[in-house]
Amino acid sequence: MTTKSLALVTGSLGLVGAAAVRRFATLGFEVIGIDNDMRRVLFGDAASNAGKQSVLAADCPDYVHHDLDIRDNDAIHALFRQIGGDLAAVVHAAAQPSHDWAAGDPTTDFAINATATLNLLEACRFFAPSAAFLFTSTNKVYGARPNLLPLQEHAGRLEPSPDHPYYAHGIDETMSIDQTQHSLFGVSKVAADLMVQEYATRFGLKAAVFRAGCLTGEDHSGAKAHGFLSYLCRSALRGDTYEVIGNGGKQVRDNLHADDLAEAFVRVVQGDKQLGVYNIGGGRNSSVSVIEALDIAQNLLGREVPRQNNPDPRYGDHRWWISDTRAFQADYPGWAPRYSAHDLIARMLGQ
């Protein structure tokens, strides 16, 4: 079909998908994107990515867009039948990403996150068996187990004690995903996560699973139910009152810019490892609590960011998560997150 390398990206108009499109395009790949703007259905007009298609096409002249639903198995197989022999990479970034939304419609959540992933894996197995399959999973596969960590309350955040094994580098992949509460979203992502691993071990697909924490960036269309740092920064810019939900706002997240995740995808495609499962995030340097993020935004804007406290935590919310990225960095030396939490917030505030 083409003399160039070809990459397929699902959720290509979203935060991670668009970053992947741009990164592969800079390497000379022709990129095919799949995105039907399901974010508008999930989170409303404010979260829609529809307007990004023309921008992406202008940035990447070899980009080809397909308005397909990844739940449509016949359509997915027809596309792979057409292009599969030329595919070097499949970046699966499309998802239903919200705990709260999943609880309202578990069937649709599972269809998007799990069944559609199986559709793509089957299409890849039959029509593109030599392509690298890169799956954007989530740290929510660990369920509520991180909330069993012994945490100490400080003025602005929760932390384990400095002598705890996770304190310096964060949580690694040895944490169990079993015998703990999962949200319905977490369950659907676990199913997809394990299916990707099984297709690698059973059928020999080259695959990598990225168990991401908070992914962010200037292009993120964050909503209240998903995309905390983007939504927080947009609320701050508008002067809206931000609702601090649970834990007094002291719950901690590390944050990874989508461009850094896209670079991790590229490293896998260029490498020779057949299967990797990685916790991926920004690490301690990019970690921030909700109230710390609000304070950083206030300082950068030079004005108060109004907030109100909701004492009831979100179902399935982690009280503390910092990703230990050393497994990925051991397999792919030279990769590292580039931005601190302060840097990320400044970029999203346009500073």
Helices and strands as residue ranges (DSSP letters): E 6-10, H 15-26, E 30-34, H 38-43, G 45-47, H 52-59, E 63-66, H 73-83, G 84-86, E 87-92, H 99-104, H 106-110, I 111-115, H 116-127, E 132-136, G 139-142, G 145-148, E 152-153, E 158-159, H 184-203, E 206-212, E 214-216, H 228-238, E 242-245, G 247-249, E 252-257, H 258-270, E 275-280, G 284-286, E 287-289, H 290-301, E 307-310, E 320-321, H 326-331, H 341-348
